[in-house]
Amino acid sequence: MNADLLLNQLCERYQVLTGLKKSIGEAAGMIIDCYSGGGKLLVCGNGGSSSDSEHIVGELMKSFESARPLGAGIKEQLIKISSSRGNYLSQKLESGLPAISLSAHTALTTAICNDTDADLVFAQQVIVYGREKDILLGLSSSGNSQNIVDACITARALNLKVIGVTGITGGKMKDYCDILLNVPEKRTAYVQELQLPLLHTLCLIIENHFYGPSKS
């Protein structure tokens, strides 16, 4: 299923996102270019957006709707190293698209909050994980979450691309985003209701590019 069809389906189901159709397509293309160049995706958010960060990382790191078989070379290596267990691993492990949720590492994030500054909880990880080919995907309903804004500033300093998913105003984040996906709502719950289908569509476009559409 091509990107245009997936975007059309999204906008049919959520007509309020029609104005973002072009930008969503551009964001998907940017992430595809990132992965094609050997980069990775860093994702961050607070509260419900933190949950969405981990959710989307899960869709990228393993199969979402399409099969993602390992390449023949790694399968052979697994079987060569262990004929019994390697054969099982070669059938069960999947290819994936590298992504890290910066909300996920409890010991690290609490150490940063306790020892340095809670606002730096994501920026500290960006400064260490970030490489020039990578992308930061920041999720903030208001666009004003200081820890997300600081992560965006840090990402730009490292020459990472930045994609922001926010509410309608874009908040402070809009000044630091290469692509802003500002869904047309202000209320946090309503922003997050639109955030997830938008992110799912991004994942589908990216997955279909690398692995082809679902066979089901």
N, C-alpha and C positions, 0 to 999 in steps of 0.2 A: 504494500500500500504506500503510495508516494506521499510526500510531505504536504502537497496542496490538498489532497483528499483528507488527510488527517486534520489539517487546519480547518477545512470546511466543516468537517464533522464536529469539531470542537465548537465552532461558532454557531452551528445549528442548534447544539444542545445548550449553549451559553451565549445567547445573542449579544449580551453586554460586552463580550470580549472581542467582538468583531473589529473594533477600532485598533486592537493590538495584534491582529492577525499577521501583518507584515513584520512587526517587531519580534513576535514569537518565532516566526520562520527564520529571521536573522539570528536570533539567539541559538536556535538549533544548529544553524550553519556554523556559527562560531564555535560551538562545542564540538561539532564533527571535525572541524579543522584542528581544534586542540588535540583531540584523540588521534587524528591522522598524523599529527606531528610528534606524537609520543608524550603529550602532556596529560595532566590529570585535572579533576574538578575538586575544588575545595568548597564545602557548603556549610553555611552557618545560619542560625536563627535562634530566637528566644521563645520559650513557652511552646505554644502550638506550632510555631514555625520551626522550633528545634525538632519537634516530632516529625514535621514534614522534611526537614533536612535528612534525618536518618532514614525516613521512608524512601526518599528519592535515591539516596545512596544505595539502598537495598535493590531498587529497580535497575540500577546501572551495574552493580557489581556481580549480579547473577541474572539469569533469564527473567524477563518480564513477561512477554507474550511469545517470543520467538525462541526456537532452540539455538543454543550457542555451543556447539560441540568443540572440543579441543582439537587442535591441529594434529596431523599425523605424527609429526616429529616429537612432540611432547608425550603423546600416547606411547610411542615406541620407547622413549626414555623411561617412562614409569614402569612399563612391563620389563624392561631390561634390568632395572634396579631391583624389582621384586615381582617375580612372575605371577604370584598369587594376588597379593594386595595391589600391586601395580595395575593389574588387569581391571580390578574393581575400580580403582581410582580413575583409570583412563575412560571408563564408561560413565562415571558419576560426576566427575568434576566438569565445570563449564568454563568457557571463556567469559571475560567480563570487561567492563570499562572502568578504569581506576577512578575512584571517588572516595573522599574522606569527609565524614561529618565532623566538624570541629566542635560539636556539642557532645560528642560521644565518650570522651576520655575523662571519666570522673576524677581520678586521682590528679591528673594533670590540670584540669580546669579549676579544681578547688585549690590546688597549690598556687596557681597564678592569681586567683582571687584573693587568697590569704596573704601571699608573700609580696605581691606587686600591686595590682589594681584590677578590680573586677571588670572595668571597662576594657582592659587589654586581653581578656580571655581568648578572643579570636585572633587579634592582631599578633599576639606572641606566636601562635601556631602558624599563621601566614608567613611570618618572617623566617620561620624554620623550614616549613614544608614547601613554601612557594618557590617555583622555578619559572623562568620567563615564558615558557610555553603553556603554563597552567591558566586556569580560569577560576576566579572566585565568584560563587553564586551566593548572594546575600539575600536573606528573606526577612523583611520587616514590614509589618502592617502599616506603621506610621511612616517608615523611612527615616525615623529620627533616633533609633536605638543607638546609643553612643558606641557600644561595643561592635556593632555592625559597621557603623560609619568609620570607626578606627581601623577595622579590618580592611575596608575599601581603600582608605588612604594608604595603608601599608602595602596592599596589593598593587596599587598604582605605582608606588615607589619602586617596586620590584619588577615593573613592566608586565604585570599580569593583566589580562583583560578582566573586567568586572561586569557582571550581569546582576541587576537588582530586581527583585520582585517585591513590590510595595503596594500600598493603597494609592488613591487617585493623585495625591499631591506629589508623591515621590520623596517628600521630606528633604532632609539634609543629604540623603544618599544620592539624589539625582545629580549632584555636582561631581560625583566620583564614578559614575557608571558609564561604561561604553554602550550598554543597552539597558534601558529602563522598561520594565514590564509593570506599569502602574495600573492595576486593575481598578475599574471605576466604582470604588466603594470607599467609605471612610471608616465605618464601624468595624472593629477588629474581627469579629466573628464572620461578617459578610466578606471581608477581604480574604480571610482564610478559606471560606467556602469556594471562592473562585481560584485561589492559589493552587489547590491540589489538582483540579482537572487541567489547568494550564501546564503544571509541571509534568503530569502524566503524558500529556501530548508531546512535550519536549522529549521525554524518555522514549516514546514510541517512534518518533521521527528518527532519533539517533539510533535506536536499536534496529529499525528497519534498514537504515543505511548500511550498517556493518554486518547484519546477520540475516537480512531479508524479512519479509512479513511472516506472521504466524501462519502455520499450516492448518490450524483448527478452523 
